Amino acid sequence: MPISDPVPGFNPDAGALIAPALAEQWTANYRQQPLTDAGPGAAKRINAYYLSNQILTEIQAQQGCVGLRFYMGLDKPKAGENKAAEYQMLVVGVDANGYDMVPRPATSGELLYEDGIVGDNAQKCPSVCDSTSPLTS
């Protein structure tokens, strides 16, 4: 069940193709940025994430889903764990009014999007990368 008032400025048709050369420049710009949080316990830079069609299709197949929204997250180690923080990319479906299709209480008290899906467990580059792609060189 969608939430009735659209998110201000939401465009369900957002997105456009860009030239591969522009994508190459943008990814190069990103890789050339200094790491601001470098140091002990800092998270490593992730250049790309891979998600299978299976998880994306499952999220898009939710009734009322018009697109996807991607969130950045940070998995910090728990006390006593000897590992670095790791950036995560999460993906959720979005309804026609621009709302994330994740479980939440409505103002009426009912649960909206009770079966909402959040996708993660993407493969990260580095370490699983296409070294022949102009977007990684």
KEKE-3310 file (N, C-alpha, C; in steps of 0.2 Angstrom, whole numbers, plus 5000, padded with zeros to 4 digits):
npx = (5004:5004:5011:5001:5004:5014:5033:5040:5046:5049:5053:5047:5052:5066:5083:5095:5104:5121:5136:5149:5162:5161:5157:5169:5177:5171:5172:5186:5189:5184:5192:5204:5202:5207:5208:5199:5197:5208:5218:5221:5209:5201:5189:5190:5192:5178:5176:5167:5151:5144:5128:5117:5106:5096:5093:5090:5079:5070:5068:5062:5051:5041:5025:5019:5031:5042:5054:5072:5081:5097:5107:5120:5130:5138:5147:5152:5165:5161:5164:5179:5181:5193:5194:5192:5181:5168:5162:5145:5133:5116:5100:5084:5066:5056:5041:5027:5025:5037:5042:5052:5051:5050:5048:5037:5029:5013:5004:4992:4994:4994:5005:5015:5021:5025:5032:5043:5058:5076:5091:5108:5124:5133:5146:5162:5173:5188:5189:5184:5185:5184:5197:5200:5191:5188:5183:5189:5202)
npy = (4994:5011:5026:5040:5054:5062:5061:5077:5084:5071:5061:5049:5044:5047:5047:5043:5039:5040:5046:5034:5039:5050:5043:5036:5047:5052:5041:5040:5053:5050:5040:5047:5055:5060:5049:5053:5048:5039:5028:5020:5007:5013:5013:5005:5011:5009:5005:5000:4991:4975:4968:4955:4951:4944:4947:4961:4960:4953:4963:4973:4967:4968:4972:4987:4994:5006:5009:5009:5013:5017:5015:5021:5013:5009:4996:4994:4987:4976:4977:4971:4964:4961:4969:4980:4994:4993:4998:4998:4995:4997:4992:4996:4995:5007:5016:5023:5036:5039:5034:5023:5006:4999:4990:4999:5009:5016:5032:5028:5017:5005:4992:4997:4991:4978:4966:4972:4973:4973:4974:4968:4963:4964:4961:4968:4980:4986:4969:4961:4964:4971:4971:4975:4985:5001:5009:5006:5009)
npz = (5000:4995:5002:5003:5001:4989:4989:4990:4975:4969:4955:4946:4934:4934:4930:4917:4902:4901:4892:4889:4890:4899:4910:4912:4915:4927:4936:4936:4942:4955:4960:4961:4972:4988:5002:5016:5028:5031:5040:5056:5057:5048:5035:5019:5003:4991:4975:4966:4965:4964:4960:4958:4944:4949:4963:4961:4952:4960:4970:4962:4957:4967:4972:4965:4964:4957:4954:4959:4974:4980:4995:5005:5017:5032:5039:5054:5064:5078:5096:5100:5088:5075:5063:5049:5046:5035:5020:5014:5001:5000:4993:4989:4985:4977:4978:4968:4973:4978:4990:5000:5000:5012:5028:5039:5051:5048:5049:5054:5061:5056:5048:5035:5019:5024:5019:5013:5004:5007:4999:4999:5002:4991:4979:4980:4973:4975:4979:4969:4953:4937:4928:4915:4912:4906:4916:4928:4927)
capx = (5000:5008:5009:4997:5007:5021:5039:5041:5051:5051:5052:5048:5056:5073:5088:5096:5110:5127:5141:5154:5168:5159:5157:5176:5180:5168:5175:5193:5189:5182:5198:5209:5201:5211:5204:5199:5197:5213:5221:5219:5202:5197:5186:5194:5188:5175:5176:5161:5148:5140:5123:5115:5099:5091:5091:5087:5073:5066:5065:5058:5044:5037:5019:5019:5038:5043:5062:5076:5085:5103:5109:5127:5130:5145:5147:5157:5166:5159:5169:5183:5182:5199:5193:5191:5174:5167:5156:5140:5128:5109:5095:5077:5061:5053:5034:5026:5025:5044:5043:5055:5046:5053:5043:5037:5022:5009:5002:4986:4996:4995:5012:5016:5027:5027:5036:5048:5065:5082:5096:5115:5129:5136:5153:5165:5179:5192:5193:5182:5185:5185:5203:5200:5186:5190:5180:5193:5209)
capy = (5000:5017:5032:5044:5061:5060:5065:5083:5083:5065:5060:5041:5043:5049:5043:5044:5036:5045:5044:5030:5044:5054:5038:5035:5053:5052:5036:5042:5058:5047:5036:5051:5059:5057:5046:5058:5044:5034:5028:5013:5006:5016:5009:5005:5014:5004:5008:4998:4986:4971:4964:4950:4952:4940:4952:4967:4958:4952:4969:4977:4963:4970:4976:4995:4996:5009:5010:5007:5018:5014:5019:5019:5011:5007:4991:4995:4981:4976:4977:4965:4961:4964:4970:4987:4996:4991:5002:4994:4998:4994:4994:4995:4997:5014:5016:5028:5042:5041:5031:5017:5000:4995:4990:5005:5010:5021:5036:5025:5012:4999:4992:4997:4987:4973:4962:4975:4969:4977:4970:4969:4957:4965:4960:4974:4981:4980:4964:4957:4969:4970:4975:4977:4990:5008:5012:5004:5010)
capz = (5000:4995:5006:4999:4998:4986:4991:4986:4970:4967:4948:4945:4928:4935:4927:4910:4900:4900:4888:4892:4891:4905:4916:4913:4919:4934:4940:4938:4947:4962:4962:4963:4978:4994:5007:5021:5034:5031:5046:5059:5058:5043:5030:5013:4997:4987:4968:4963:4969:4959:4962:4952:4941:4953:4968:4958:4949:4966:4973:4957:4956:4973:4969:4966:4964:4951:4953:4965:4978:4983:5001:5007:5024:5035:5044:5059:5068:5085:5101:5100:5082:5073:5056:5047:5044:5028:5016:5011:4997:5001:4988:4991:4980:4978:4976:4963:4977:4980:4996:5001:5001:5018:5033:5043:5053:5045:5055:5056:5065:5052:5045:5028:5016:5029:5016:5010:5004:5007:4996:5001:5000:4984:4978:4980:4969:4975:4976:4963:4948:4930:4927:4908:4910:4906:4922:4933:4925)
cpx = (5004:5006:5006:5000:5013:5027:5040:5047:5053:5049:5052:5051:5063:5078:5089:5103:5115:5132:5146:5160:5167:5159:5165:5179:5178:5172:5183:5194:5188:5188:5203:5208:5204:5206:5205:5199:5202:5216:5219:5212:5198:5194:5190:5189:5185:5174:5169:5158:5144:5134:5120:5108:5094:5088:5087:5080:5068:5063:5061:5051:5039:5031:5020:5026:5039:5050:5065:5080:5091:5105:5116:5126:5137:5144:5153:5159:5163:5165:5173:5185:5189:5198:5191:5184:5174:5161:5151:5135:5121:5105:5088:5072:5058:5046:5033:5026:5032:5046:5047:5050:5050:5048:5043:5029:5019:5006:4995:4988:4997:5003:5012:5022:5030:5032:5042:5055:5071:5088:5103:5119:5132:5143:5156:5171:5182:5188:5191:5180:5186:5191:5204:5195:5189:5188:5184:5201:5211)
cpy = (5006:5022:5037:5051:5060:5064:5071:5082:5077:5064:5052:5039:5045:5044:5044:5041:5042:5042:5040:5035:5048:5049:5037:5041:5053:5047:5037:5048:5055:5044:5041:5055:5056:5054:5050:5054:5038:5034:5021:5013:5009:5011:5010:5008:5009:5008:5006:4992:4982:4968:4961:4953:4949:4944:4958:4966:4957:4958:4973:4973:4965:4974:4983:4998:4999:5010:5008:5013:5014:5019:5017:5018:5010:5002:4991:4989:4982:4976:4971:4962:4965:4964:4978:4988:4994:4995:4997:4998:4994:4996:4992:4998:5004:5014:5022:5035:5044:5038:5024:5012:4996:4995:4996:5006:5016:5026:5033:5019:5005:4998:4992:4993:4982:4968:4965:4972:4974:4972:4973:4963:4958:4963:4967:4974:4987:4975:4960:4963:4967:4974:4977:4983:4997:5012:5011:5006:5018)
cpz = (5000:5000:5001:4996:4995:4989:4987:4981:4967:4959:4947:4939:4928:4932:4920:4908:4899:4895:4892:4894:4898:4911:4917:4917:4926:4938:4941:4943:4954:4964:4964:4969:4984:4999:5013:5028:5035:5038:5050:5060:5053:5038:5023:5008:4993:4980:4965:4967:4963:4963:4956:4950:4946:4959:4966:4955:4955:4969:4968:4956:4962:4970:4971:4966:4957:4949:4959:4968:4981:4989:5002:5015:5026:5040:5048:5063:5075:5089:5101:5093:5079:5065:5055:5046:5037:5025:5013:5006:4998:4995:4990:4985:4982:4975:4971:4967:4979:4987:4996:5003:5006:5024:5037:5045:5050:5051:5058:5061:5062:5049:5037:5025:5021:5026:5012:5010:5004:5004:4998:4999:4993:4984:4977:4976:4973:4980:4970:4958:4941:4928:4920:4907:4911:4913:4928:4932:4926)
residu = (MET:PRO:ILE:SER:ASP:PRO:VAL:PRO:GLY:PHE:ASN:PRO:ASP:ALA:GLY:ALA:LEU:ILE:ALA:PRO:ALA:LEU:ALA:GLU:GLN:TRP:THR:ALA:ASN:TYR:ARG:GLN:GLN:PRO:LEU:THR:ASP:ALA:GLY:PRO:GLY:ALA:ALA:LYS:ARG:ILE:ASN:ALA:TYR:TYR:LEU:SER:ASN:GLN:ILE:LEU:THR:GLU:ILE:GLN:ALA:GLN:GLN:GLY:CYS:VAL:GLY:LEU:ARG:PHE:TYR:MET:GLY:LEU:ASP:LYS:PRO:LYS:ALA:GLY:GLU:ASN:LYS:ALA:ALA:GLU:TYR:GLN:MET:LEU:VAL:VAL:GLY:VAL:ASP:ALA:ASN:GLY:TYR:ASP:MET:VAL:PRO:ARG:PRO:ALA:THR:SER:GLY:GLU:LEU:LEU:TYR:GLU:ASP:GLY:ILE:VAL:GLY:ASP:ASN:ALA:GLN:LYS:CYS:PRO:SER:VAL:CYS:ASP:SER:THR:SER:PRO:LEU:THR:SER)
# end
